[in-house]
Amino acid sequence: MDNGILKMKHDADSWSSSEVRSIVHKHMWSIRGFSQLECRYLETSAKIKDIAALPTNQPSSSGGLPELPDVTFRIRLHPQGNKESNKDFTFFQCFTTQANNSAPSTFKAKFKFSVFNQRSEETPTTVYSGTQQLHGYFEYIRREVLMSHVQPTDELHLCLNITVTFDTVTKTSQNIRSVPPELPMPIEVTKDLENLFRSGKHADFTLVVEGRELKAHKAILSARSPVFAAMMEPHTSESQNSRVVMDDMDYDVVQSLLYYIYTGTCPNMGANALDILAAADRYSLPGLKNLAEVAMRSGLAVDTVCKHLAHADLFNMTDFKKEAIKFICMNANAVISSEGFINLTKKHPCLIADIMSTLVNERHNSPSYFTRDGSLEPSSKRARMTETNL
């Protein structure tokens, strides 16, 4: 449960919680030699057992959920309808019987029949919605369509999905405030570590960048980065001297790197996103790498996209690479005249080939179901679920 909800629950003098208990059951029925059926109907059953034993998040005030009886659903197949007027149709029927009539329970059930042949191909059925009063839930299909569907093996596979929802259970309780619980406060840990980094108190390691020093703690560096952990092994010169010189990195980038190590955040990403990305990859900090990618995505522009694409390719950022190429294709006229594209052509010809391939494929495979603004037309499908009150 969220810490905020826990706190509100603790602050309340009393509280209630309600739980809707439900279960989903799937029953599969296979019928071989379907075309030879000449009976009025064929019947089987599906029993949902041990309803009271289902796991719950909130027990009742008595210490457990009220017992619920087993529920048995009877399933019938009417191969030639249920009377002369509909003999050209096959009907599928489901209705319920309770095993323990002395302890009735109110519940609702939803049903859905699916008809498959031996090749696992489904054929659509229709929910009965006529005015004639029938017992239970019905779906039907024209018999000649069904006969054709199950050939040549003459084997029908009927799948019934049952969703049963039982009475809602509500629990009411009073809070006892004599010993209030201590709630976890992760933000306090982050703030304390930030203060430790800014103050440099008890620091036992120094990072030298552009002639300037940054203080840090070996234990925290090792815990957060496997690269720093290897650096802190006793046999290394960095560990023995408690000092490392980083002469190939910018001071602001290393400072952002350390700030992330201590706090898990990087508020000063800014224009340093590409350099921070490289530093995150170098010191195996995937969280910081993700933050840099977010900043790069939001900063995609005609004059930056080519440079971002090169970095995405270098650091195996597959999704972002596709997004950058798509941006270039959508803004091709402006991008190809930019200085970034000229540099990309000289230094990364393989990426130019990827861009051209994407352009060709998009023009060749442009689907007719796209709207003018490039979005997909949503497809609609009528649900064939009907709720039956039992």
C-alpha positions in Angstrom: 0.0 0.0 0.0 1.2 3.5 -0.8 2.9 5.3 2.1 0.5 8.3 1.7 -2.5 6.0 2.1 -0.9 4.3 5.1 -0.4 7.7 6.8 -4.0 8.8 6.1 -5.2 5.4 7.5 -3.1 5.9 10.6 -4.4 9.5 11.1 -8.1 8.4 10.9 -10.0 7.5 14.1 -11.7 4.6 12.3 -11.8 3.1 8.9 -13.7 0.7 6.7 -12.6 -1.4 3.7 -14.7 -3.2 1.2 -13.7 -6.0 -1.1 -15.4 -7.4 -4.1 -14.6 -11.1 -4.3 -14.5 -12.6 -7.8 -13.0 -15.6 -9.6 -12.4 -16.3 -13.3 -12.9 -19.9 -14.5 -12.2 -21.3 -18.0 -13.7 -24.6 -19.1 -12.8 -26.5 -22.3 -15.1 -29.1 -23.8 -14.0 -31.2 -26.9 -16.6 -33.1 -28.9 -15.4 -35.6 -31.6 -17.7 -36.7 -34.3 -19.9 -33.6 -33.9 -21.8 -34.1 -37.2 -23.1 -37.5 -35.9 -24.9 -35.9 -32.9 -28.6 -36.7 -33.1 -29.6 -36.2 -29.4 -31.8 -33.3 -28.2 -28.8 -31.9 -26.2 -25.4 -32.9 -24.8 -24.5 -31.8 -21.3 -21.4 -31.4 -19.1 -20.6 -29.2 -16.1 -17.9 -27.0 -14.6 -17.5 -26.8 -10.8 -15.9 -23.8 -9.1 -14.6 -25.2 -5.8 -13.2 -23.8 -2.6 -14.5 -20.2 -3.1 -14.0 -19.5 0.7 -10.4 -20.5 0.4 -9.5 -17.8 -2.1 -6.7 -15.4 -0.9 -8.0 -11.9 0.1 -6.3 -8.7 1.1 -8.8 -7.7 3.8 -10.2 -10.3 6.2 -13.7 -9.8 7.7 -14.1 -8.6 11.2 -14.6 -12.2 12.4 -11.1 -13.0 11.2 -12.0 -14.7 7.9 -14.4 -14.5 5.0 -17.9 -16.0 5.3 -18.0 -19.4 3.8 -19.4 -19.7 0.3 -20.8 -22.8 -1.3 -19.3 -24.5 -4.3 -20.9 -23.4 -7.5 -21.6 -25.8 -10.4 -22.4 -24.5 -13.9 -24.2 -26.8 -16.3 -23.2 -26.5 -19.9 -25.4 -27.7 -22.7 -24.9 -28.1 -26.5 -28.1 -28.2 -28.5 -26.8 -29.5 -31.9 -30.1 -28.8 -33.8 -31.7 -26.0 -31.7 -34.3 -26.6 -29.0 -37.4 -26.7 -31.2 -38.6 -27.0 -34.8 -38.4 -23.3 -35.6 -34.7 -23.1 -34.9 -33.4 -26.5 -35.9 -31.0 -24.9 -38.4 -29.0 -23.4 -35.5 -26.7 -24.9 -32.9 -27.2 -23.4 -29.4 -24.7 -23.2 -26.5 -26.3 -22.9 -23.0 -25.0 -22.2 -19.5 -26.9 -22.1 -16.2 -26.1 -22.7 -12.6 -26.9 -25.1 -9.8 -25.7 -24.6 -6.2 -24.2 -27.5 -4.4 -25.4 -26.4 -0.9 -28.9 -24.9 -1.0 -28.9 -24.4 2.8 -26.3 -21.7 2.5 -27.3 -19.6 -0.6 -25.1 -16.8 -1.8 -25.9 -13.9 -4.1 -23.6 -13.6 -7.0 -23.4 -12.5 -10.6 -21.8 -14.3 -13.5 -20.6 -13.3 -16.9 -20.2 -15.8 -19.7 -18.4 -16.0 -23.1 -18.4 -19.0 -25.4 -15.7 -19.4 -28.0 -15.8 -22.1 -30.7 -12.7 -23.6 -32.2 -11.8 -26.3 -34.7 -8.8 -28.7 -34.6 -6.6 -26.0 -36.1 -7.4 -23.6 -33.2 -9.3 -21.3 -35.6 -12.3 -19.5 -34.0 -15.6 -18.9 -35.6 -17.9 -16.1 -34.2 -21.1 -16.9 -32.3 -24.1 -14.7 -31.5 -25.5 -13.9 -28.1 -29.2 -14.7 -27.8 -31.1 -11.5 -27.0 -34.6 -12.5 -28.0 -37.8 -11.9 -26.0 -38.5 -15.5 -25.4 -37.8 -16.4 -21.7 -35.1 -19.0 -21.6 -33.3 -20.6 -18.6 -29.7 -19.4 -18.4 -27.3 -17.8 -20.9 -27.4 -18.7 -24.7 -25.2 -18.2 -27.7 -25.9 -19.6 -31.2 -24.5 -20.2 -34.6 -26.0 -21.4 -37.9 -25.5 -25.2 -38.0 -24.2 -25.4 -41.6 -21.5 -22.7 -40.8 -20.4 -24.7 -37.7 -20.4 -28.0 -39.7 -18.1 -26.5 -42.3 -15.9 -24.9 -39.7 -15.0 -28.2 -37.9 -14.2 -30.2 -41.1 -12.3 -32.3 -42.0 -11.7 -33.7 -38.5 -15.3 -33.3 -37.4 -14.0 -32.2 -34.0 -15.5 -29.2 -32.1 -13.7 -27.5 -29.2 -15.9 -25.3 -27.0 -14.3 -22.9 -24.6 -16.4 -21.2 -21.9 -15.1 -18.3 -19.8 -17.0 -17.7 -16.6 -16.5 -14.7 -14.3 -18.2 -15.0 -11.0 -18.6 -12.0 -8.7 -19.8 -12.6 -5.1 -21.2 -10.3 -2.4 -19.0 -7.5 -1.3 -17.4 -7.9 2.2 -16.9 -4.8 4.3 -14.6 -4.5 7.4 -14.8 -1.7 9.9 -12.1 -1.1 12.5 -10.9 1.4 15.1 -7.3 2.8 15.3 -5.4 2.2 18.6 -3.1 5.2 19.0 -1.1 4.1 22.1 1.8 3.0 20.0 1.8 4.8 16.7 3.8 3.0 14.0 6.8 4.5 12.4 6.2 5.1 8.7 9.1 4.9 6.3 10.3 8.2 4.9 12.7 7.6 1.9 12.8 11.3 1.2 14.6 11.8 4.5 17.3 9.3 3.5 17.8 11.1 0.2 18.0 14.5 1.9 20.5 13.3 4.4 22.8 11.8 1.8 22.6 15.0 -0.3 23.7 17.0 2.8 26.5 14.5 3.3 27.7 15.0 -0.2 27.5 18.8 -0.1 29.2 19.1 3.2 32.0 16.6 2.4 31.9 15.5 6.1 33.8 12.2 6.8 34.8 12.1 3.1 37.6 9.6 2.5 38.1 9.9 -1.3 38.9 12.7 -3.7 38.1 13.1 -7.4 40.3 15.7 -9.2 38.7 17.2 -12.2 40.1 20.1 -14.2 42.4 20.9 -11.3 39.5 21.1 -8.8 38.6 18.6 -6.1 35.4 16.9 -5.3 35.1 15.0 -2.0 33.2 11.7 -1.8 32.9 8.5 0.3 34.3 5.2 -0.8 31.5 3.1 0.7 28.8 5.1 -1.2 30.7 5.1 -4.5 31.3 1.4 -4.2 27.6 0.6 -3.4 26.2 2.6 -6.3 28.7 1.8 -9.1 30.4 -1.5 -9.9 33.2 0.5 -11.7 33.9 2.5 -8.5 33.7 -0.7 -6.5 36.4 -2.2 -8.6 38.5 1.0 -8.2 38.2 0.7 -4.4 39.8 -2.7 -4.2 42.8 -2.6 -1.9 45.4 -3.4 -4.6 44.5 -0.4 -6.8 46.5 2.8 -6.8 43.3 4.8 -6.5 42.3 3.0 -3.3 45.8 3.2 -1.8 46.0 7.0 -2.5 42.3 7.6 -1.9 42.4 9.8 -5.0 41.7 9.6 -8.7 42.4 12.1 -11.4 39.7 12.3 -14.1 41.5 14.4 -16.7 39.1 13.5 -19.6 35.9 14.7 -18.1 34.3 18.1 -17.3 33.9 19.3 -13.7 30.1 19.9 -14.0 29.6 16.5 -15.5 31.4 14.7 -12.7 29.6 16.8 -10.1 26.2 15.8 -11.6 27.4 12.2 -11.6 28.2 12.3 -7.9 25.0 14.1 -7.1 23.1 11.3 -8.8 25.1 8.6 -6.9 24.1 10.2 -3.6 20.5 11.2 -4.3 19.2 9.2 -7.3 18.3 12.5 -9.1 20.0 14.8 -11.6 18.3 18.2 -11.7 21.1 20.0 -13.6 21.1 17.8 -16.7 20.6 20.8 -19.0 22.9 21.0 -22.0 25.2 18.3 -20.5 22.9 15.4 -21.3 25.2 13.8 -23.9 28.3 14.0 -21.7 26.3 12.8 -18.7 25.1 9.9 -20.8 28.6 8.9 -21.6 29.7 9.2 -18.0 26.7 7.1 -16.9 27.6 4.4 -19.3 31.3 4.5 -18.3 30.5 4.0 -14.6 27.6 1.6 -15.1 24.8 3.8 -13.8 21.7 2.7 -15.8 19.3 4.9 -13.9 21.3 8.0 -14.8 21.6 6.8 -18.3 17.7 6.7 -18.5 17.5 10.2 -17.1 19.9 11.4 -19.8 17.8 9.7 -22.4 14.6 11.4 -21.2 16.4 14.8 -21.5 17.6 13.9 -25.0 14.1 12.9 -26.1 12.7 16.2 -24.9 15.5 18.1 -26.6 15.2 16.6 -30.1 15.4 19.4 -32.7 16.7 19.8 -36.2 20.1 21.1 -35.1 20.6 18.4 -32.4 19.0 15.2 -33.7 22.0 14.0 -35.7 24.3 14.3 -32.7 21.8 12.6 -30.5 21.4 9.8 -33.0 25.2 9.2 -33.1 25.2 8.9 -29.3 22.1 6.6 -29.3 24.0 4.3 -31.7 27.2 4.4 -29.7 25.5 3.5 -26.4 23.0 0.9 -27.8 19.9 3.0 -27.1 17.8 1.0 -29.6 14.4 2.7 -28.9 15.8 6.2 -28.9 17.7 5.5 -32.1 14.5 4.5 -33.8 12.8 7.7 -32.5 15.7 9.9 -33.7 15.6 8.3 -37.2 11.9 8.8 -37.4 12.3 12.5 -36.4 14.9 12.9 -39.2 12.5 11.3 -41.7 9.7 13.5 -40.7 11.9 16.6 -41.0 14.1 15.5 -43.8 14.2 18.7 -45.8 15.4 20.8 -42.8 17.7 18.1 -41.3 19.8 17.3 -44.4 20.8 21.0 -44.7 22.1 21.1 -41.1 25.7 21.0 -40.0 24.9 18.0 -37.9 23.8 15.9 -40.9 27.0 16.8 -42.8 29.1 15.6 -39.8 26.9 12.5 -39.6 27.5 11.7 -43.2 31.3 12.0 -42.8 31.7 10.1 -39.4 28.7 7.7 -39.4 27.8 6.6 -42.9 26.2 3.4 -41.6 23.6 5.6 -39.9 22.9 7.4 -43.1 22.1 4.0 -44.6 19.7 3.3 -41.7 17.9 6.6 -42.4 17.6 6.0 -46.1 16.3 2.5 -45.5 13.6 3.8 -43.1 12.6 6.5 -45.6 12.2 3.9 -48.4 10.3 1.5 -46.2 7.9 4.1 -44.9 7.0 5.3 -48.4 6.6 1.7 -49.6 4.6 0.4 -46.7 2.4 3.5 -45.9 -0.8 1.8 -44.7 -4.2 3.1 -45.9 -5.5 3.0 -42.4 -3.5 6.0 -41.2 -5.3 9.3 -40.8 -3.9 12.6 -42.1 -2.2 13.4 -38.8 -0.4 10.1 -38.8 -2.5 8.4 -36.1 -4.1 5.0 -36.4 -7.8 4.7 -36.9 -9.1 2.7 -33.9 -10.9 -0.5 -34.6 -14.1 -1.3 -32.8 -15.3 -4.6 -31.8 -18.6 -5.4 -30.2 -18.1 -7.3 -26.9 -20.1 -10.5 -26.7 -20.2 -10.6 -23.0 -23.6 -10.6 -21.2 -24.2 -10.3 -17.5 -26.7 -12.7 -16.0 -28.1 -12.2 -12.5 -28.3 -15.6 -10.9 
